[in-house]
Amino acid sequence: MDNLGISPPQAAVVALSRRLGADNFPFTSSGFQTAPFQEAFLTHARQLSVLGLILVELARSGRIEDLKTVSGVDGAGDLRLLRRQAAMWDLERDAVLGRLSQAGIPAVVLKGAALRLTAYRDAAERAFGDIDVLVPPASLQPALKVLIGVGYRPESEDRTRLYLEHHHHLILTKPEGFVVEIHWALMPPKSPFRLDPVAFLRYARSVTTPGGVRVSVPSPEHMVLHLSQQNQEDGFSQLRRLVDVDRVIAGAPDFDWGLLRTESIRMRVQALVAIALRLSELLLGTPVPEGFLNSLGLSAAARLHLALLDPLGLILERRGQRRAVQDLLLLWSLPDSATRLKILKEMGTGGPVLRLAPTWIRPRPRVIAAAMFKLAAYQAILYPARALGFSSRSRRARGFWSGLRAQDLWGGS
């Protein structure tokens, strides 16, 4: 583990985030039975947004009481609280989707609220803080009327107008703390990526919630596309997003890799999908068919630059939350050189910043020039260090696409 810069507590979080990860984890020899190890372990689990997942896995393996015995953390109590919170959100999800269905509004539930229904065994494994729903554009106003009728309130008129003109969803809240994001699209209008809401609606599958409500969720292939794009928005800094990808693929015996390939290319997110799948393969053992990543057609330049950014470090060191890293990651995840040049030109002429801020946010020229200078300086310093150095980051970067194996990271198989 240590030869590639991964501490034992980090490795434990990764290992226990795998499917049935506790079955192969060396609890005794790893140092898990010490307070400093557990404290660091729980810190990493929280930072990477997988605490609920980890607690469920420890409970399944009969190890959750070890936390209380060694470090005084009531893991079992925390898990009970997470399950109560999950039950409340599940009831609200069912109520929202049920009302939309009764009104004859076609709706597909997205992200965490859908993943909990299709990819996870225990509701506490996958938290979510809002209910994302996709509807056809023609159904947006009827859907808003339904949600307002059950107690939700939209944002101010000015903010709603801006979102309708420049964004792809509206946010509605309830006094009790519930939030619904109602989407008519999946990306801002000027995004260089092209997630297709019509395809998400067309290929959606019907499932029944534990509460007995029939709801529509995206196909597994479209879920992976959406999760890969969400990964990019997070700067690839959350292990949880990769766990989502892993569980979606593992839970779909009919997963269509051919459809994923063609839709990735058609929707211009092939680089995002390639990074997400490679990270999931390395960290979680996600089975990716041999040659699939190459079939996505990333250019040699994009592969090189993305590798030099050390995607594993984006997760393990949470460097993906840094602005310069996010900008470079986005730049080299764009589908072609023409798009990269277009985005850089927009930056230089006062257009939206690289992170695809809404078009009504127009930075001043001085701010744009400073951002571009920092981006160039960061690249000039970072790349030679990665290419020529012998640090753990350098080794991870040089072997990212093909030379690195999961066992090089944390001793897995």
C-alpha positions as CSV (number, residue, x, y, z in Angstrom):
1,M,0.0,0.0,0.0
2,D,2.5,2.5,1.1
3,N,4.6,2.4,-2.0
4,L,1.9,4.2,-3.8
5,G,1.1,6.7,-1.1
6,I,-2.0,5.1,0.4
7,S,-2.2,4.9,4.2
8,P,-3.6,1.8,5.9
9,P,-6.7,3.7,7.1
10,Q,-7.3,4.9,3.5
11,A,-6.8,1.4,2.2
12,A,-9.3,0.1,4.8
13,V,-12.0,2.6,3.6
14,V,-11.4,1.5,0.0
15,A,-11.4,-2.2,0.8
16,L,-14.6,-2.0,2.9
17,S,-16.3,-0.1,0.2
18,R,-16.0,-3.0,-2.1
19,R,-18.9,-5.5,-2.5
20,L,-18.6,-7.8,0.5
21,G,-15.4,-6.1,1.3
22,A,-15.3,-7.2,5.0
23,D,-15.1,-10.9,3.9
24,N,-11.5,-10.4,2.7
25,F,-10.3,-7.6,5.0
26,P,-7.6,-8.4,7.5
27,F,-9.1,-6.9,10.6
28,T,-6.5,-8.3,12.9
29,S,-3.2,-7.6,11.0
30,S,-4.3,-4.2,9.5
31,G,-4.2,-2.3,12.8
32,F,-8.0,-1.9,12.8
33,Q,-8.1,-2.7,16.5
34,T,-6.3,0.5,17.5
35,A,-7.9,3.8,18.3
36,P,-5.7,6.0,16.1
37,F,-6.4,3.7,13.1
38,Q,-10.2,3.8,13.7
39,E,-10.2,7.6,14.1
40,A,-8.3,8.1,10.8
41,F,-10.5,5.5,9.2
42,L,-13.7,7.1,10.2
43,T,-12.4,10.5,9.1
44,H,-11.6,9.2,5.6
45,A,-15.0,7.5,5.4
46,R,-16.8,10.8,6.2
47,Q,-14.7,12.8,3.8
48,L,-15.3,10.4,1.0
49,S,-19.1,10.2,1.7
50,V,-19.1,6.5,2.4
51,L,-19.7,6.4,6.1
52,G,-23.1,4.8,5.9
53,L,-21.8,2.2,3.4
54,I,-19.0,1.4,5.8
55,L,-21.2,1.1,8.8
56,V,-23.5,-1.3,7.0
57,E,-20.6,-3.5,5.9
58,L,-19.2,-3.6,9.5
59,A,-22.6,-4.5,10.8
60,R,-23.0,-7.3,8.2
61,S,-19.6,-8.7,9.2
62,G,-20.2,-8.5,12.9
63,R,-17.5,-5.9,13.4
64,I,-19.4,-2.7,14.1
65,E,-19.1,-3.1,17.9
66,D,-15.4,-3.0,17.5
67,L,-15.7,0.8,17.0
68,K,-17.3,1.2,20.4
69,T,-14.9,-1.1,22.1
70,V,-11.8,0.5,20.7
71,S,-12.5,4.2,20.0
72,G,-15.8,4.8,21.8
73,V,-17.7,5.5,18.6
74,D,-21.3,4.1,18.7
75,G,-21.3,2.8,15.2
76,A,-24.5,0.8,15.7
77,G,-26.3,3.9,17.1
78,D,-25.1,6.0,14.2
79,L,-26.3,3.3,11.8
80,R,-29.8,3.3,13.4
81,L,-30.0,7.1,13.0
82,L,-28.9,6.8,9.3
83,R,-31.6,4.2,8.7
84,R,-34.3,6.4,10.3
85,Q,-33.2,9.4,8.1
86,A,-33.2,7.2,5.0
87,A,-36.7,5.9,5.8
88,M,-38.0,9.5,6.0
89,W,-36.5,10.4,2.7
90,D,-37.8,7.2,1.1
91,L,-41.3,8.0,2.2
92,E,-41.0,11.5,0.8
93,R,-39.6,10.2,-2.5
94,D,-42.5,7.8,-2.8
95,A,-45.0,10.6,-2.1
96,V,-43.5,12.9,-4.7
97,L,-43.3,10.3,-7.4
98,G,-46.8,8.9,-6.5
99,R,-48.4,12.4,-6.9
100,L,-46.7,13.0,-10.2
101,S,-47.8,9.6,-11.5
102,Q,-51.4,10.2,-10.3
103,A,-51.3,13.5,-12.3
104,G,-50.2,11.6,-15.5
105,I,-46.8,13.3,-15.5
106,P,-44.0,11.0,-16.9
107,A,-41.1,11.3,-14.5
108,V,-37.8,9.5,-14.0
109,V,-36.1,9.7,-10.5
110,L,-32.4,10.3,-10.8
111,K,-29.1,10.0,-8.8
112,G,-29.3,9.0,-5.1
113,A,-33.0,8.5,-4.9
114,A,-32.9,6.1,-7.8
115,L,-29.6,4.4,-6.8
116,R,-31.0,3.5,-3.4
117,L,-33.8,1.5,-5.2
118,T,-31.6,-0.3,-7.8
119,A,-28.0,-0.6,-6.6
120,Y,-27.9,-0.9,-2.9
121,R,-29.0,-3.5,-0.4
122,D,-29.6,-1.2,2.6
123,A,-31.0,2.3,2.4
124,A,-28.4,3.6,4.9
125,E,-25.6,2.7,2.4
126,R,-26.6,5.6,0.1
127,A,-27.6,8.9,1.5
128,F,-29.1,11.7,-0.6
129,G,-30.0,15.3,0.3
130,D,-32.6,16.0,-2.4
131,I,-34.9,14.2,-4.8
132,D,-33.9,14.7,-8.4
133,V,-36.7,14.1,-10.9
134,L,-36.5,14.4,-14.7
135,V,-39.7,15.3,-16.7
136,P,-40.2,16.3,-20.3
137,P,-40.1,20.1,-20.9
138,A,-43.8,20.1,-21.7
139,S,-44.5,18.6,-18.3
140,L,-42.5,21.1,-16.2
141,Q,-45.3,23.5,-15.4
142,P,-47.8,20.7,-14.5
143,A,-45.1,19.1,-12.3
144,L,-44.5,22.4,-10.5
145,K,-48.2,22.8,-9.9
146,V,-48.3,19.3,-8.4
147,L,-45.4,19.9,-6.1
148,I,-46.6,23.3,-5.0
149,G,-49.9,21.6,-4.2
150,V,-48.2,19.2,-1.7
151,G,-46.3,21.9,0.1
152,Y,-43.2,22.6,-1.9
153,R,-42.1,26.2,-2.7
154,P,-39.9,27.4,-5.5
155,E,-37.2,29.9,-5.1
156,S,-37.7,33.6,-5.8
157,E,-39.3,34.7,-9.1
158,D,-36.0,36.3,-10.3
159,R,-33.9,33.2,-9.5
160,T,-36.5,30.9,-11.1
161,R,-36.4,33.0,-14.3
162,L,-32.6,32.8,-14.4
163,Y,-32.7,29.1,-13.9
164,L,-35.4,28.6,-16.6
165,E,-33.3,30.7,-19.1
166,H,-29.8,29.4,-18.3
167,H,-29.9,26.2,-16.3
168,H,-31.5,22.8,-16.4
169,H,-33.5,22.3,-13.2
170,L,-35.5,24.2,-10.6
171,I,-35.1,23.8,-6.8
172,L,-38.2,23.4,-4.6
173,T,-38.1,23.1,-0.8
174,K,-40.5,22.1,2.0
175,P,-40.5,23.6,5.5
176,E,-39.7,20.1,6.9
177,G,-36.4,20.2,5.1
178,F,-37.1,18.1,2.0
179,V,-35.7,19.3,-1.3
180,V,-36.8,18.4,-4.9
181,E,-34.8,19.3,-8.0
182,I,-37.0,19.1,-11.0
183,H,-35.1,18.7,-14.2
184,W,-36.2,19.2,-17.8
185,A,-32.6,18.6,-19.0
186,L,-29.4,17.1,-17.6
187,M,-26.9,19.8,-18.5
188,P,-26.8,23.6,-18.8
189,P,-27.7,24.7,-22.4
190,K,-24.1,25.8,-23.2
191,S,-22.4,22.7,-21.8
192,P,-20.0,20.9,-24.2
193,F,-21.3,17.7,-22.9
194,R,-24.6,16.4,-24.3
195,L,-26.5,14.2,-21.9
196,D,-29.7,13.5,-23.7
197,P,-32.8,13.7,-21.5
198,V,-35.0,12.2,-24.2
199,A,-32.9,9.0,-24.2
200,F,-33.0,8.9,-20.4
201,L,-36.8,9.0,-20.5
202,R,-37.1,6.5,-23.4
203,Y,-34.8,3.9,-21.9
204,A,-36.1,4.2,-18.3
205,R,-37.1,1.1,-16.4
206,S,-39.9,0.7,-13.9
207,V,-39.2,-0.6,-10.4
208,T,-41.3,-0.9,-7.3
209,T,-40.2,0.8,-4.1
210,P,-40.3,-1.0,-0.7
211,G,-43.4,1.2,-0.1
212,G,-45.2,-0.3,-3.1
213,V,-45.0,2.7,-5.4
214,R,-44.1,2.1,-9.1
215,V,-41.4,4.6,-10.2
216,S,-39.2,5.0,-13.3
217,V,-35.4,5.0,-13.0
218,P,-32.7,5.4,-15.7
219,S,-31.3,2.4,-17.4
220,P,-28.1,1.1,-15.9
221,E,-26.1,2.4,-18.9
222,H,-27.5,5.9,-18.6
223,M,-27.0,5.8,-14.8
224,V,-23.3,5.3,-15.4
225,L,-23.2,8.2,-17.9
226,H,-24.9,10.5,-15.4
227,L,-22.7,9.4,-12.5
228,S,-19.6,9.9,-14.6
229,Q,-20.7,13.5,-15.3
230,Q,-21.5,14.0,-11.7
231,N,-18.0,12.8,-10.8
232,Q,-16.6,15.5,-13.0
233,E,-18.7,18.1,-11.2
234,D,-17.3,16.9,-7.9
235,G,-13.7,17.1,-9.2
236,F,-13.6,13.3,-8.8
237,S,-13.1,13.8,-5.1
238,Q,-15.8,11.5,-3.8
239,L,-15.4,7.7,-3.5
240,R,-19.2,7.5,-3.2
241,R,-19.6,8.3,-6.9
242,L,-17.4,5.4,-7.8
243,V,-19.2,3.1,-5.5
244,D,-22.4,4.1,-7.3
245,V,-20.8,3.1,-10.6
246,D,-19.6,-0.2,-9.3
247,R,-22.9,-1.1,-7.7
248,V,-24.9,-0.2,-10.8
249,I,-22.8,-2.4,-13.0
250,A,-22.7,-5.2,-10.5
251,G,-26.5,-5.1,-10.0
252,A,-27.3,-5.3,-13.8
253,P,-26.6,-8.8,-15.2
254,D,-27.9,-7.5,-18.6
255,F,-25.6,-4.5,-18.6
256,D,-25.1,-3.5,-22.2
257,W,-21.5,-2.3,-22.7
258,G,-22.1,-1.7,-26.4
259,L,-24.9,0.7,-25.5
260,L,-22.7,2.4,-22.9
261,R,-20.0,2.9,-25.5
262,T,-22.2,4.4,-28.2
263,E,-24.1,6.6,-25.8
264,S,-20.9,7.9,-24.2
265,I,-19.6,9.0,-27.6
266,R,-22.9,10.3,-28.8
267,M,-23.3,12.4,-25.6
268,R,-19.7,13.5,-25.7
269,V,-18.8,12.2,-22.2
270,Q,-16.5,9.4,-23.2
271,A,-13.5,10.8,-21.3
272,L,-15.6,11.2,-18.1
273,V,-16.8,7.6,-18.5
274,A,-13.3,6.3,-19.0
275,I,-12.0,8.0,-15.9
276,A,-14.9,6.8,-13.7
277,L,-14.6,3.2,-14.9
278,R,-10.8,3.1,-14.6
279,L,-11.0,4.4,-11.0
280,S,-13.8,2.0,-10.1
281,E,-11.8,-0.9,-11.6
282,L,-8.7,0.0,-9.6
283,L,-10.3,0.9,-6.3
284,L,-13.3,-1.3,-6.2
285,G,-12.7,-4.2,-8.5
286,T,-15.4,-3.2,-11.0
287,P,-15.4,-5.6,-13.9
288,V,-14.6,-3.6,-17.0
289,P,-14.3,-5.7,-20.3
290,E,-10.8,-5.8,-21.7
291,G,-10.4,-3.2,-24.4
292,F,-13.5,-1.2,-23.5
293,L,-11.7,1.9,-22.3
294,N,-9.6,2.0,-25.5
295,S,-12.8,1.6,-27.6
296,L,-14.0,5.0,-26.2
297,G,-11.5,6.7,-28.5
298,L,-9.7,9.1,-26.2
299,S,-6.9,10.9,-27.9
300,A,-3.3,10.2,-26.9
301,A,-3.0,13.8,-25.7
302,A,-6.1,13.6,-23.5
303,R,-5.1,10.2,-22.0
304,L,-1.6,11.7,-21.2
305,H,-2.9,14.9,-19.6
306,L,-5.6,13.1,-17.6
307,A,-3.1,10.6,-16.3
308,L,-0.6,13.3,-15.3
309,L,-3.4,14.8,-13.2
310,D,-3.2,11.6,-11.0
311,P,-6.9,10.7,-10.9
312,L,-6.3,8.5,-7.9
313,G,-5.0,11.4,-6.0
314,L,-8.2,13.3,-6.8
315,I,-10.0,10.7,-4.8
316,L,-7.5,9.7,-2.1
317,E,-6.2,13.1,-1.3
318,R,-9.3,15.0,-2.3
319,R,-7.3,17.3,-4.5
320,G,-10.1,17.3,-7.0
321,Q,-11.8,20.0,-4.9
322,R,-9.0,22.5,-5.9
323,R,-10.1,25.0,-8.5
324,A,-7.0,24.6,-10.8
325,V,-7.3,20.8,-10.7
326,Q,-11.0,20.9,-11.6
327,D,-10.3,23.3,-14.5
328,L,-7.6,21.1,-15.9
329,L,-9.6,18.0,-15.4
330,L,-12.5,19.5,-17.3
331,L,-10.3,20.9,-20.0
332,W,-8.8,17.4,-20.8
333,S,-12.2,15.7,-20.4
334,L,-13.7,17.7,-23.2
335,P,-14.5,15.5,-26.3
336,D,-12.1,17.1,-28.8
337,S,-9.5,19.7,-29.3
338,A,-11.9,22.1,-31.1
339,T,-14.1,22.1,-28.0
340,R,-11.1,22.8,-25.8
341,L,-10.0,25.7,-27.9
342,K,-13.6,27.1,-27.9
343,I,-13.8,26.9,-24.1
344,L,-10.4,28.6,-23.7
345,K,-11.5,31.3,-26.2
346,E,-14.6,31.9,-24.2
347,M,-12.6,32.3,-21.0
348,G,-10.3,34.9,-22.7
349,T,-13.3,36.9,-24.0
350,G,-15.3,37.1,-20.9
351,G,-17.4,33.9,-21.3
352,P,-18.3,31.4,-18.6
353,V,-15.4,30.0,-16.6
354,L,-14.1,26.5,-17.3
355,R,-16.3,25.0,-14.6
356,L,-19.3,25.8,-16.7
357,A,-20.8,28.4,-14.4
358,P,-24.2,29.6,-15.5
359,T,-24.0,32.0,-18.4
360,W,-25.4,34.9,-16.3
361,I,-22.2,34.9,-14.3
362,R,-19.7,36.9,-16.3
363,P,-16.3,37.3,-14.6
364,R,-14.4,40.5,-15.2
365,P,-11.5,40.4,-17.6
366,R,-9.0,40.8,-14.8
367,V,-10.4,37.8,-13.0
368,I,-10.4,35.8,-16.2
369,A,-6.7,36.7,-16.9
370,A,-5.7,35.8,-13.3
371,A,-7.5,32.4,-13.6
372,M,-5.9,31.5,-16.9
373,F,-2.5,32.5,-15.6
374,K,-2.9,30.3,-12.5
375,L,-4.1,27.5,-14.7
376,A,-1.1,27.7,-17.0
377,A,1.3,28.1,-14.0
378,Y,-0.2,25.1,-12.3
379,Q,0.2,23.0,-15.4
380,A,3.8,24.1,-16.0
381,I,4.7,23.1,-12.4
382,L,2.7,20.0,-12.2
383,Y,3.4,18.1,-15.4
384,P,7.2,18.0,-15.2
385,A,7.0,16.8,-11.6
386,R,4.6,14.0,-12.6
387,A,6.5,13.0,-15.7
388,L,10.0,13.0,-14.2
389,G,9.5,12.4,-10.5
390,F,9.6,9.2,-8.6
391,S,7.0,10.0,-5.9
392,S,4.0,7.8,-5.3
393,R,1.9,10.3,-7.3
394,S,4.3,10.0,-10.2
395,R,4.1,6.2,-10.2
396,R,0.3,6.3,-9.9
397,A,0.0,8.8,-12.8
398,R,2.4,6.9,-15.1
399,G,0.6,3.6,-14.7
400,F,-3.0,4.9,-14.5
401,W,-4.4,3.7,-17.8
402,S,-2.8,0.3,-18.1
403,G,0.2,-0.4,-15.9
404,L,-1.4,-0.1,-12.5
405,R,-3.2,-2.9,-10.8
406,A,-5.6,-2.9,-7.8
407,Q,-3.2,-5.0,-5.7
408,D,-0.5,-2.3,-6.2
409,L,-2.8,0.1,-4.3
410,W,-4.1,-1.8,-1.3
411,G,-3.2,-5.5,-1.7
412,G,-6.5,-6.5,-3.2
413,S,-7.0,-9.1,-5.9
